[in-house]
Amino acid sequence: MEQMANSSSFHEFLLLAFADTRELQLLHFSLFLAIYLAALLANGLIITAIACDHRLHTPMYFFLLNLSFLDLTFISTTVPKSMANFLSDNRAISYSGCVAQVLSFTSCISAEYCILTVMAYDRYVAICRPLHYGTLMSSRACVRMAAAAWATGFLNALLHTATTFSIPFCQGNEVEQFFCEIPKIHKLSCSESYLREFGLLVVSASLVFGCFIFIVLSYVQIFRAVLRIPSEQSRHKAFSMCLPHLVVVSLFVFTSFFAYLKPPSISSPVLDLVLAALYAVLPPAVNPLIYSVRNKELQDALKKPYSDLFSVLTVPSPVLNKRP
C-alpha cells in the first residue's frame, strides 16, 4: 500500500529517447523540425486559402479547413516537446504536461477520425444524392457535424485521460515512447484494472469501427454510382474528387491500426517508435499535399496571392514611364 501511495507522487515521466548519442539526437531534431515546419506551412496555406477565397466556401473545403486545424494541433501536441528533449538531451515531461498531452493527442486523433467520416458522407451526398445536396449539406448542418466531431473527440479523450491517470503507478515512470501514449502509460500501472481497460477498449472500438464501417459503406455506394455515370469525363471528375480523401483515410487508418493492433510477437521499442512517428507525425505534413496535388481549385487559390503580388510588382509605374 505504501508503494502504491508513492507511485503517484512523482512529478514527471521520462520519455523514451530515439538515440543515446548526441549526433543522432541532433539528427532526429533536424528531421522533426523539417517535418514540423512543412506541416505548419502546408496546413497554414490551406487554412488561409480556404478562409480568404470565397469560391472555396463550400462544405467540402469547410471540412478540409477543420482537418487542417486538427492536423496543426495534432502535430503541435507531440513534436515540439520531442524536439526540445532532443535539443536539451533531456527526457523528462512533467506529470501535468503528460496529462495535457494525452488529452490533446487523443482528442485530436478522435476528432480527426470523425471529420474524415463526415467528409465521406459529404462525398456520398454530392455524388449519390446531388439533388438533395443543398438541403443535407446546408451551412447549419455542416457546422453541426463539425461541432459534433470536435465534441466527440474531446469527450472520448476526456474519458480516456481521466481513466488512465486515476490508476496508481508502481512500475516506474519511464514511458516507452517519445510522447505520452495511453498504452505505454498503462504498462506502468500496478493495479489489475482489467474491467476498466475493457470498458475503454469497448468505447474506442465502437467509435473506430463505427466510423470505419460508415466510410466503407459510403464508398461502396459512391463507386456504384460513379460506375453508372455514362460520361467518362464525369467519372474521372468524381474519382478525382474522392481519391484524395480515400488516400488520407487509408494512411490514417492503416498506420494507426497497425501501431495499436500489431501482434505482440513483432513488437519492439524501435518498431513502436517508427510506427508512432508514421501515424502521429507524418500524416499532418502529408495530408495537405495529398489534397492539393490534383485539386485545381485549391491550387488556384494558393497561387492567387502570389500572382496578385507579382502583377503589382511588374505593373509599370506611371511616374517612371511619364515622359518629360
C-alpha positions in Angstrom: 0.0 0.0 0.0 2.9 2.3 0.8 4.4 1.5 -2.6 1.1 2.3 -4.3 0.8 5.5 -2.4 4.2 6.6 -3.5 3.6 5.5 -7.1 1.5 8.5 -8.0 3.6 11.0 -6.1 6.3 11.5 -8.8 6.1 14.8 -10.7 7.4 13.8 -14.1 7.6 11.0 -16.7 10.7 10.0 -18.6 10.1 9.6 -22.4 12.0 7.0 -24.5 14.9 8.6 -26.4 15.4 7.9 -30.1 19.1 7.6 -29.6 21.8 7.8 -26.9 24.5 9.6 -29.0 24.4 13.4 -29.2 24.9 13.3 -33.0 21.9 11.2 -33.6 19.8 13.3 -31.3 20.6 16.4 -33.3 19.8 14.5 -36.5 16.4 13.5 -35.1 15.8 17.1 -34.1 16.6 18.3 -37.6 14.3 15.7 -39.1 11.4 16.5 -36.8 12.0 20.3 -37.3 11.8 19.9 -41.1 8.6 17.8 -40.9 7.0 20.2 -38.3 7.8 23.3 -40.4 6.4 21.6 -43.5 3.2 20.8 -41.7 2.9 24.3 -40.3 3.5 25.9 -43.8 1.3 23.5 -45.7 -1.7 23.5 -43.4 -1.4 27.2 -42.8 -1.5 27.8 -46.6 -4.6 25.7 -46.9 -6.4 27.4 -44.0 -5.5 30.8 -45.4 -6.6 29.9 -48.9 -10.0 28.5 -47.8 -10.7 31.4 -45.5 -9.8 34.1 -48.0 -11.2 32.7 -51.3 -15.0 32.8 -51.4 -15.0 30.2 -54.2 -13.9 27.6 -51.6 -16.7 28.4 -49.1 -18.3 25.0 -49.8 -18.9 22.1 -47.4 -16.0 20.1 -48.8 -13.5 22.8 -48.2 -15.1 23.7 -44.8 -14.4 20.2 -43.6 -10.9 20.4 -45.1 -10.4 23.5 -43.1 -11.3 21.7 -39.9 -9.0 18.8 -40.9 -6.1 21.3 -41.3 -6.8 22.8 -37.9 -6.8 19.4 -36.4 -3.5 18.4 -38.1 -1.8 21.6 -36.8 -3.0 20.8 -33.2 -2.2 17.1 -33.6 1.4 17.6 -34.6 1.9 20.5 -32.2 0.9 18.3 -29.3 3.9 15.9 -29.5 6.6 17.2 -31.9 7.7 20.5 -30.2 8.2 18.7 -26.8 10.1 15.9 -28.5 12.3 18.5 -30.3 13.0 20.3 -27.1 14.1 17.0 -25.5 16.3 16.2 -28.4 18.0 19.6 -28.3 18.4 19.7 -24.5 19.3 16.0 -24.1 16.5 15.7 -21.6 13.8 13.0 -21.5 11.6 14.5 -18.8 8.0 15.7 -19.2 6.0 16.9 -16.2 3.0 15.0 -14.8 0.6 17.8 -15.8 2.3 18.1 -19.2 1.8 14.4 -19.8 -1.9 14.6 -18.8 -2.3 17.6 -21.2 -0.5 15.8 -24.0 -2.7 12.7 -23.6 -5.9 14.8 -23.5 -4.9 16.9 -26.6 -3.5 14.0 -28.6 -6.4 11.6 -28.0 -8.9 14.5 -28.7 -7.3 15.3 -32.0 -6.9 11.8 -33.2 -10.6 11.0 -32.3 -11.9 14.3 -33.8 -9.9 13.8 -37.0 -11.3 10.3 -37.5 -14.8 11.8 -37.1 -14.1 14.6 -39.5 -12.9 12.1 -42.1 -16.1 10.2 -41.6 -18.1 13.4 -42.1 -16.1 14.1 -45.3 -17.0 10.7 -46.6 -20.7 11.5 -46.0 -20.2 14.8 -47.9 -18.8 12.9 -50.9 -21.6 10.4 -50.7 -24.3 13.1 -50.8 -22.6 15.0 -53.6 -22.4 12.0 -55.9 -25.3 9.8 -54.9 -27.9 12.4 -53.9 -26.9 15.6 -55.8 -30.4 17.0 -55.9 -30.6 17.0 -52.1 -27.1 18.3 -51.5 -28.1 21.9 -50.7 -30.5 20.7 -48.1 -28.5 17.9 -46.5 -25.2 19.9 -46.5 -26.5 23.3 -45.6 -24.3 25.7 -43.7 -26.1 24.9 -40.4 -25.8 21.2 -41.0 -22.1 21.4 -41.7 -21.4 23.5 -38.6 -23.4 21.0 -36.5 -21.5 18.0 -38.0 -18.1 19.7 -37.4 -19.1 20.6 -33.9 -20.2 17.1 -33.2 -16.9 15.7 -34.4 -14.9 18.1 -32.2 -17.1 17.4 -29.2 -17.0 13.6 -29.7 -13.2 13.7 -29.9 -12.9 15.8 -26.7 -15.4 13.7 -24.7 -13.7 10.5 -25.8 -10.3 12.0 -24.9 -11.6 13.2 -21.5 -12.9 9.7 -20.7 -9.6 8.0 -21.6 -7.4 10.6 -19.8 -9.4 10.6 -16.6 -9.4 6.8 -16.5 -5.7 6.5 -17.4 -4.4 8.9 -14.7 -6.8 7.7 -12.0 -4.9 4.5 -11.6 -1.8 4.2 -9.4 1.6 3.7 -11.0 4.3 1.5 -9.4 6.3 0.3 -12.4 8.5 3.3 -12.6 7.9 6.5 -14.6 9.7 5.6 -17.9 7.3 5.7 -20.9 8.5 3.6 -23.8 7.5 6.2 -26.4 8.6 9.7 -27.5 5.3 11.1 -26.2 2.8 10.2 -23.6 0.8 7.4 -25.2 -2.0 5.7 -23.3 -1.0 2.0 -23.9 2.6 2.8 -22.7 1.3 4.6 -19.6 -1.0 1.6 -18.8 2.2 -0.6 -18.6 3.3 1.5 -15.6 0.1 0.6 -13.6 0.3 -1.6 -10.6 -3.5 -2.3 -10.4 -5.1 -5.1 -12.3 -7.9 -2.9 -13.7 -8.9 -5.3 -16.5 -12.6 -4.3 -16.3 -11.7 -0.6 -16.6 -9.4 -1.3 -19.6 -12.0 -3.5 -21.2 -14.5 -0.7 -20.9 -12.2 1.8 -22.6 -11.5 -0.8 -25.3 -15.2 -1.2 -26.0 -15.7 2.6 -26.2 -12.8 3.1 -28.5 -13.7 0.1 -30.7 -17.3 1.3 -31.0 -16.1 4.7 -32.2 -13.4 3.5 -34.5 -15.2 0.6 -36.2 -18.4 2.5 -36.4 -16.7 5.3 -38.3 -14.7 2.8 -40.4 -17.8 0.8 -41.4 -19.6 4.1 -42.3 -16.7 5.2 -44.5 -16.6 1.8 -46.3 -20.3 1.7 -46.9 -20.3 5.3 -48.2 -17.6 4.5 -50.7 -19.3 1.3 -51.8 -22.3 3.4 -52.7 -20.1 6.1 -54.3 -18.3 3.7 -56.6 -21.5 2.0 -57.6 -23.0 5.4 -58.5 -19.8 6.6 -60.3 -19.6 3.4 -62.4 -23.1 4.0 -63.7 -22.2 7.5 -65.0 -22.2 7.4 -68.8 -19.7 10.2 -69.3 -16.1 9.2 -68.9 -15.2 12.8 -68.1 -17.8 12.9 -65.3 -16.5 9.6 -63.9 -12.9 10.9 -63.9 -14.0 14.1 -62.1 -15.9 12.1 -59.5 -13.0 9.8 -58.9 -10.6 12.8 -58.6 -12.9 14.3 -56.0 -12.9 11.2 -53.9 -9.3 9.9 -54.4 -7.5 12.4 -52.0 -9.9 11.7 -49.2 -9.6 7.9 -49.7 -5.8 8.1 -49.6 -5.8 10.2 -46.4 -8.3 7.8 -44.7 -6.1 4.8 -45.8 -2.9 6.4 -44.5 -4.5 7.4 -41.2 -6.4 4.2 -40.6 -3.8 1.6 -41.6 -0.8 3.3 -39.8 -2.8 3.8 -36.5 -4.4 0.3 -36.7 -1.1 -1.4 -37.2 0.5 0.6 -34.5 -2.1 -0.4 -31.9 -3.2 -3.9 -33.2 0.1 -5.4 -34.3 1.0 -8.8 -32.9 2.9 -8.7 -29.7 5.5 -11.1 -31.2 6.8 -8.4 -33.5 6.7 -5.6 -31.0 9.9 -3.8 -30.1 10.8 -0.3 -28.8 12.4 0.7 -32.1 9.4 -0.5 -34.2 7.0 1.2 -31.8 8.9 4.5 -32.2 8.8 4.2 -36.0 5.1 3.3 -36.1 4.2 6.2 -33.8 6.1 8.6 -36.0 4.3 7.3 -39.0 0.8 7.8 -37.6 1.4 10.8 -35.3 4.0 12.9 -37.2 3.9 12.1 -40.9 0.1 12.5 -41.8 -0.3 16.2 -40.7 2.6 17.0 -43.1 1.4 14.8 -45.9 -2.3 15.4 -45.9 -2.2 19.0 -47.4 0.0 17.7 -50.2 -2.4 14.8 -51.0 -5.4 17.2 -51.1 -3.8 19.9 -53.2 -1.8 17.8 -55.7 -4.8 17.2 -58.0 -7.2 19.9 -56.8 -7.1 22.7 -59.4 -9.4 25.0 -57.4 -7.2 24.7 -54.3 -4.1 25.2 -56.4 -5.5 28.3 -58.0 -6.5 29.7 -54.5 -2.9 29.0 -53.3 -1.4 30.7 -56.3 -3.7 33.7 -56.3 -1.9 35.8 -53.6 1.4 35.3 -55.2 0.1 36.1 -58.7 -1.6 39.2 -57.4 1.7 40.3 -55.7 3.7 39.5 -58.9 1.3 41.6 -61.1 1.5 44.5 -58.7 5.3 44.4 -58.7 5.5 44.1 -62.5 3.0 46.8 -63.4 5.0 49.8 -64.7 4.8 52.9 -62.6 3.1 55.8 -64.3 5.5 58.2 -62.7 8.5 56.3 -64.0 7.0 56.0 -67.5 5.9 59.6 -67.8 7.9 61.4 -70.5 9.3 64.8 -69.6 
